Amino acid sequence: MLTFEFKKSLKSGIGDELEIHADIEGLRSLISQLRLLEEHKTDHIHLMSESWGGSHLADQPQDEANRVVHHVKIALR
């Protein structure tokens, strides 16, 4: 399980804080994807939830007050 979730900030009241939740399997998956960048096998990766056609991210937030992110792109610059 791996999720990226927007949390409402106490300061602003909008979803401008990012929380990342992972179990060991999700953490290993993320590390594997980041290694592709580190090894210059690609210049970007996409992490998507199952409902968006991917397999890396969970569809349900771990905190019910949060809003789940369905697509994360990480680019090497």
PyRosetta script that sets phi, psi and omega in degrees:
from pyrosetta import init, pose_from_sequence

init()
pose = pose_from_sequence("MLTFEFKKSLKSGIGDELEIHADIEGLRSLISQLRLLEEHKTDHIHLMSESWGGSHLADQPQDEANRVVHHVKIALR")
pose.set_psi(1, 132.0)
pose.set_omega(1, 176.6)
pose.set_phi(2, -144.7)
pose.set_psi(2, 127.5)
pose.set_omega(2, 174.8)
pose.set_phi(3, -136.4)
pose.set_psi(3, 145.4)
pose.set_omega(3, 167.7)
pose.set_phi(4, -111.4)
pose.set_psi(4, 126.0)
pose.set_omega(4, -173.1)
pose.set_phi(5, -133.4)
pose.set_psi(5, 137.3)
pose.set_omega(5, 172.9)
pose.set_phi(6, -86.0)
pose.set_psi(6, 130.5)
pose.set_omega(6, 178.5)
pose.set_phi(7, -113.9)
pose.set_psi(7, 139.3)
pose.set_omega(7, 176.2)
pose.set_phi(8, -69.4)
pose.set_psi(8, 128.4)
pose.set_omega(8, 178.8)
pose.set_phi(9, -75.9)
pose.set_psi(9, 138.5)
pose.set_omega(9, 174.9)
pose.set_phi(10, -65.3)
pose.set_psi(10, -31.0)
pose.set_omega(10, -178.1)
pose.set_phi(11, -73.0)
pose.set_psi(11, -47.1)
pose.set_omega(11, -174.4)
pose.set_phi(12, -102.3)
pose.set_psi(12, -22.7)
pose.set_omega(12, -178.6)
pose.set_phi(13, 79.1)
pose.set_psi(13, 4.3)
pose.set_omega(13, 177.3)
pose.set_phi(14, -116.2)
pose.set_psi(14, 167.6)
pose.set_omega(14, -177.3)
pose.set_phi(15, -78.6)
pose.set_psi(15, 71.4)
pose.set_omega(15, -178.0)
pose.set_phi(16, -114.4)
pose.set_psi(16, 15.0)
pose.set_omega(16, 173.8)
pose.set_phi(17, -114.6)
pose.set_psi(17, 140.1)
pose.set_omega(17, -179.9)
pose.set_phi(18, -108.4)
pose.set_psi(18, 128.6)
pose.set_omega(18, 173.5)
pose.set_phi(19, -114.9)
pose.set_psi(19, 139.9)
pose.set_omega(19, 174.9)
pose.set_phi(20, -116.1)
pose.set_psi(20, 124.9)
pose.set_omega(20, 178.9)
pose.set_phi(21, -116.1)
pose.set_psi(21, 135.3)
pose.set_omega(21, -179.5)
pose.set_phi(22, -151.0)
pose.set_psi(22, 145.9)
pose.set_omega(22, 165.4)
pose.set_phi(23, -97.7)
pose.set_psi(23, -177.7)
pose.set_omega(23, -176.3)
pose.set_phi(24, -60.7)
pose.set_psi(24, -42.4)
pose.set_omega(24, 179.3)
pose.set_phi(25, -62.9)
pose.set_psi(25, -43.4)
pose.set_omega(25, 178.1)
pose.set_phi(26, -65.1)
pose.set_psi(26, -39.0)
pose.set_omega(26, 178.0)
pose.set_phi(27, -64.1)
pose.set_psi(27, -42.4)
pose.set_omega(27, 178.6)
pose.set_phi(28, -64.4)
pose.set_psi(28, -38.8)
pose.set_omega(28, 178.2)
pose.set_phi(29, -63.4)
pose.set_psi(29, -44.7)
pose.set_omega(29, 178.7)
pose.set_phi(30, -62.8)
pose.set_psi(30, -44.1)
pose.set_omega(30, 178.9)
pose.set_phi(31, -61.2)
pose.set_psi(31, -42.3)
pose.set_omega(31, 178.6)
pose.set_phi(32, -59.7)
pose.set_psi(32, -43.4)
pose.set_omega(32, 179.0)
pose.set_phi(33, -67.5)
pose.set_psi(33, -40.4)
pose.set_omega(33, 179.1)
pose.set_phi(34, -66.3)
pose.set_psi(34, -31.1)
pose.set_omega(34, 177.1)
pose.set_phi(35, -64.5)
pose.set_psi(35, -32.8)
pose.set_omega(35, 176.0)
pose.set_phi(36, -58.4)
pose.set_psi(36, -39.8)
pose.set_omega(36, 176.2)
pose.set_phi(37, -68.7)
pose.set_psi(37, -46.9)
pose.set_omega(37, -177.8)
pose.set_phi(38, -59.5)
pose.set_psi(38, -37.1)
pose.set_omega(38, -177.8)
pose.set_phi(39, -88.1)
pose.set_psi(39, 6.9)
pose.set_omega(39, 178.4)
pose.set_phi(40, 57.9)
pose.set_psi(40, 33.1)
pose.set_omega(40, 175.8)
pose.set_phi(41, -81.8)
pose.set_psi(41, -14.6)
pose.set_omega(41, 176.5)
pose.set_phi(42, -158.0)
pose.set_psi(42, 164.6)
pose.set_omega(42, 177.1)
pose.set_phi(43, -104.6)
pose.set_psi(43, -2.4)
pose.set_omega(43, 175.2)
pose.set_phi(44, -160.5)
pose.set_psi(44, 158.6)
pose.set_omega(44, 175.6)
pose.set_phi(45, -131.2)
pose.set_psi(45, 154.8)
pose.set_omega(45, 175.1)
pose.set_phi(46, -120.4)
pose.set_psi(46, 130.1)
pose.set_omega(46, 172.6)
pose.set_phi(47, -113.3)
pose.set_psi(47, 124.5)
pose.set_omega(47, -178.3)
pose.set_phi(48, -134.4)
pose.set_psi(48, 152.5)
pose.set_omega(48, 176.6)
pose.set_phi(49, -75.9)
pose.set_psi(49, 163.3)
pose.set_omega(49, 179.5)
pose.set_phi(50, -58.9)
pose.set_psi(50, -39.1)
pose.set_omega(50, -178.2)
pose.set_phi(51, -68.2)
pose.set_psi(51, -15.6)
pose.set_omega(51, 177.0)
pose.set_phi(52, -105.1)
pose.set_psi(52, 13.4)
pose.set_omega(52, 175.7)
pose.set_phi(53, 90.8)
pose.set_psi(53, 9.2)
pose.set_omega(53, -179.0)
pose.set_phi(54, -107.5)
pose.set_psi(54, -170.0)
pose.set_omega(54, 179.2)
pose.set_phi(55, -142.3)
pose.set_psi(55, 1.5)
pose.set_omega(55, -175.4)
pose.set_phi(56, -91.1)
pose.set_psi(56, -30.8)
pose.set_omega(56, -174.8)
pose.set_phi(57, -111.3)
pose.set_psi(57, 145.9)
pose.set_omega(57, 176.5)
pose.set_phi(58, -79.5)
pose.set_psi(58, 152.9)
pose.set_omega(58, -179.7)
pose.set_phi(59, -84.8)
pose.set_psi(59, -22.5)
pose.set_omega(59, -175.5)
pose.set_phi(60, -104.8)
pose.set_psi(60, 133.7)
pose.set_omega(60, 177.3)
pose.set_phi(61, -68.5)
pose.set_psi(61, 151.7)
pose.set_omega(61, 177.2)
pose.set_phi(62, -82.0)
pose.set_psi(62, -22.1)
pose.set_omega(62, 174.2)
pose.set_phi(63, -116.7)
pose.set_psi(63, 117.2)
pose.set_omega(63, -175.0)
pose.set_phi(64, -60.1)
pose.set_psi(64, -21.2)
pose.set_omega(64, 179.1)
pose.set_phi(65, -80.4)
pose.set_psi(65, -11.3)
pose.set_omega(65, -177.3)
pose.set_phi(66, -91.5)
pose.set_psi(66, 164.4)
pose.set_omega(66, 174.7)
pose.set_phi(67, -112.6)
pose.set_psi(67, 123.6)
pose.set_omega(67, -177.0)
pose.set_phi(68, -73.6)
pose.set_psi(68, 144.1)
pose.set_omega(68, 175.0)
pose.set_phi(69, -96.1)
pose.set_psi(69, 126.1)
pose.set_omega(69, -175.8)
pose.set_phi(70, -92.1)
pose.set_psi(70, -15.6)
pose.set_omega(70, -179.0)
pose.set_phi(71, -144.3)
pose.set_psi(71, 124.8)
pose.set_omega(71, 176.7)
pose.set_phi(72, -124.5)
pose.set_psi(72, 125.0)
pose.set_omega(72, 174.7)
pose.set_phi(73, -111.2)
pose.set_psi(73, 128.9)
pose.set_omega(73, 176.5)
pose.set_phi(74, -117.4)
pose.set_psi(74, 120.8)
pose.set_omega(74, -176.4)
pose.set_phi(75, -112.2)
pose.set_psi(75, 139.2)
pose.set_omega(75, 175.6)
pose.set_phi(76, -88.3)
pose.set_psi(76, 126.6)
pose.set_omega(76, -178.3)
pose.set_phi(77, -120.3)
pose.dump_pdb("model.pdb")
